[in-house]
Amino acid sequence: MPQLISGDVYPLSEEEASFDDMDPAEMLEQASQALEAGEKDVAAKILNAVGNVYMGVAEYEEALKCFEQSLKIYKELKDETGVGDALYNLGVAQINLEQWADAAETCQTAMKMFEKVSNQDGAADAMYALALAKHGLGEFDGALTYFKKAQKAYKSVDNQQGVASTIMDVGNAYADKEDWEAAEKEFKKALKIYREIDDKAGVADALSLLGDIAEMNDNQKKSAEYFVEAAQSYLDADMTDFSREVIERAEQKLWDLSRSTRRRLRGPIDDIIDALPEKEEMEDLDEDFDESMLDDIE
């Protein structure tokens, strides 16, 4: 399942934004010091921020622990805004850990809390998360209901990114049921919005999925065309690994196509391959990565 939602519901304050450059271990120490000093609100904010750092490096178990601690403090403070934020973040962590039943319960509680404090953006995010949790539980109709509710909520706050994301996941839900016609229709709707808001990564994802469907329907020409366009969009979005994977799929299809189509696609395929970094360069970058940075946050 694509990870389309992340922790922060509210705009970060200046204090919270400053956490971005800090080591999680230092942040946890600051949270502990804040608790000892009786500054519970500061501790809760820091724990929430650390949780989001862990989410960013796919350390979901650690993130969950931080969000649980943050939630406990916000409840003690009777801070309804903080409770809603921590609940939503906790639900997202549970989704990524595939704890579907817990996630559904948590996200529904978060949704109600956001509605209570009149946070429309937060409520829309929680509806979307609840839809993902219900999809994970295999509740197709329930998931579809909340995807549509979330889509409507995102429209009401003029969040076109959210609208497109929910449409994409409706498409994914139909694809899981092998209803390719319905899935294709949703992906095309999302593609239109992604193009309107100039979201290159979103455009690439939608095109790639449309290529998958064309391939399933044995329309190799259309599939190759979608993959080439998707690869270019991934490249424009600096997502080179995805671009390489998709362009290789397109290139493999060339000999199944007519000579005229091969000639038409050969140039764009070569241009994309030439623009991609050499695999040796990517391996060098991987070798240069300092894994001790991750050790510090374990």
CORCORRA-V655090 format. One record per run of one state. SS is the DSSP state (h for helix, s for strand, l for the rest). FROM is the first residue (numbers start at 1). TO is the last residue. If there is no record, write none. Layout:
ss->[SS,SS]
from->[FROM,FROM]
to->[TO,TO]
//
This chain:
ss->[l,h,l,h,l,h,l,h,l,h,l,h,l,h,l,h,l,h,l,h,l,h,l,h,l,h,l,h,l,h,l,h,l,h,l]
from->[1,14,22,24,37,40,57,60,78,80,97,100,117,120,137,140,157,160,177,180,197,200,217,220,237,240,253,254,257,259,276,279,289,292,296]
to->[13,21,23,36,39,56,59,77,79,96,99,116,119,136,139,156,159,176,179,196,199,216,219,236,239,252,253,256,258,275,278,288,291,295,298]
//
